[in-house]
Amino acid sequence: MSKKIKPSSNGLVYSTDPNFKLEDNDESQETLPANQQKLRIRLETKHRAGKAVTLVTGFIGTDDDLQTLGKLLKNHCGTGGSAKDNEIIIQGDQREKVLKFLLGKGYSQSK
């Protein structure tokens, strides 16, 4: 069995240039303060077999901060969900609970 070589995230597998240096394009995105975040809360049922989920979009910041906020929201609502791609998904129609929680945490521009 041979091992498969996985290319790096930028698609580079091999370079013949002896002076080649891999440049990291990881721009460290800082998380905006809570009062500057423009989070939008909406109910969505598309591509979810008719099940309703509460979708929180518009988060600007690091993935760790997104995961932390998602975990706090899931604990507050008492439901499951996920946080990825700058979106937080909470199972069920939790719009009122999520809005009240975000306003209490200082996310004043949330709608």
C-alpha positions as CSV (number, residue, x, y, z in Angstrom):
1,M,0.0,0.0,0.0
2,S,1.4,3.4,-0.9
3,K,0.8,6.5,1.0
4,K,-1.0,9.3,-0.7
5,I,0.7,12.7,-0.7
6,K,-1.8,15.4,0.2
7,P,-1.1,18.8,-1.4
8,S,-1.0,21.9,0.7
9,S,-4.0,24.1,1.0
10,N,-2.7,26.4,-1.8
11,G,-2.3,23.5,-4.2
12,L,1.5,23.3,-4.3
13,V,2.9,19.8,-4.4
14,Y,6.5,20.2,-5.5
15,S,8.8,22.9,-6.7
16,T,12.1,22.4,-8.6
17,D,13.3,26.0,-7.8
18,P,16.1,25.7,-5.1
19,N,15.4,29.2,-3.9
20,F,11.7,28.6,-3.5
21,K,10.1,29.7,-0.2
22,L,6.6,28.9,0.7
23,E,4.8,32.1,1.7
24,D,2.0,31.9,4.1
25,N,-1.0,33.9,3.1
26,D,-2.6,33.5,6.5
27,E,-3.9,37.0,7.2
28,S,-4.6,37.1,10.8
29,Q,-8.1,38.3,11.0
30,E,-8.9,40.0,14.2
31,T,-12.3,39.7,15.8
32,L,-14.3,43.0,15.9
33,P,-15.5,44.1,19.3
34,A,-19.1,43.0,20.1
35,N,-20.6,46.4,19.7
36,Q,-19.3,46.7,16.1
37,Q,-20.4,43.2,14.9
38,K,-23.5,43.4,12.6
39,L,-25.0,40.0,13.3
40,R,-28.2,39.0,11.4
41,I,-30.6,36.4,12.8
42,R,-33.0,34.5,10.5
43,L,-35.0,31.3,10.3
44,E,-34.1,28.9,7.5
45,T,-35.6,25.6,6.3
46,K,-33.9,25.2,2.9
47,H,-31.8,22.0,2.4
48,R,-32.7,20.7,5.9
49,A,-35.6,18.3,5.1
50,G,-38.2,20.8,6.4
51,K,-36.5,21.3,9.7
52,A,-36.2,24.9,10.9
53,V,-32.9,26.3,12.1
54,T,-31.9,29.7,13.4
55,L,-29.0,31.1,11.4
56,V,-26.7,33.8,12.7
57,T,-24.7,35.4,10.0
58,G,-22.3,38.3,9.6
59,F,-19.7,37.4,12.3
60,I,-16.2,38.9,11.5
61,G,-13.4,37.4,13.4
62,T,-11.3,34.3,14.1
63,D,-12.7,30.8,13.9
64,D,-11.9,30.2,17.6
65,D,-14.1,33.2,18.6
66,L,-16.8,32.0,16.3
67,Q,-16.7,28.5,18.0
68,T,-16.8,30.1,21.4
69,L,-19.9,32.3,20.6
70,G,-21.6,29.3,19.0
71,K,-21.0,27.2,22.1
72,L,-22.4,29.9,24.3
73,L,-25.5,30.2,22.1
74,K,-26.1,26.5,22.0
75,N,-25.8,26.3,25.8
76,H,-28.2,29.2,26.3
77,C,-30.8,27.8,24.0
78,G,-30.4,24.2,25.2
79,T,-30.2,22.9,21.6
80,G,-27.6,21.6,19.2
81,G,-26.0,23.3,16.3
82,S,-22.7,24.2,14.7
83,A,-20.5,27.1,13.9
84,K,-18.5,27.3,10.6
85,D,-18.0,29.5,7.6
86,N,-18.7,32.7,9.7
87,E,-22.2,31.3,10.5
88,I,-23.7,29.9,13.6
89,I,-26.5,27.3,13.1
90,I,-28.9,26.7,16.1
91,Q,-31.5,23.9,15.8
92,G,-35.1,25.0,16.0
93,D,-36.8,28.4,15.9
94,Q,-34.7,30.2,18.6
95,R,-34.7,33.7,17.1
96,E,-36.0,35.4,20.3
97,K,-33.7,33.7,22.6
98,V,-30.7,34.3,20.4
99,L,-31.5,38.0,19.9
100,K,-32.0,38.5,23.7
101,F,-28.7,36.7,24.4
102,L,-26.7,38.7,21.8
103,L,-28.1,42.0,23.0
104,G,-27.2,41.0,26.6
105,K,-23.6,40.2,25.6
106,G,-23.1,43.6,23.9
107,Y,-23.9,42.8,20.3
108,S,-26.0,45.9,20.0
109,Q,-26.2,46.0,16.2
110,S,-27.9,42.6,16.0
111,K,-31.2,42.2,14.2
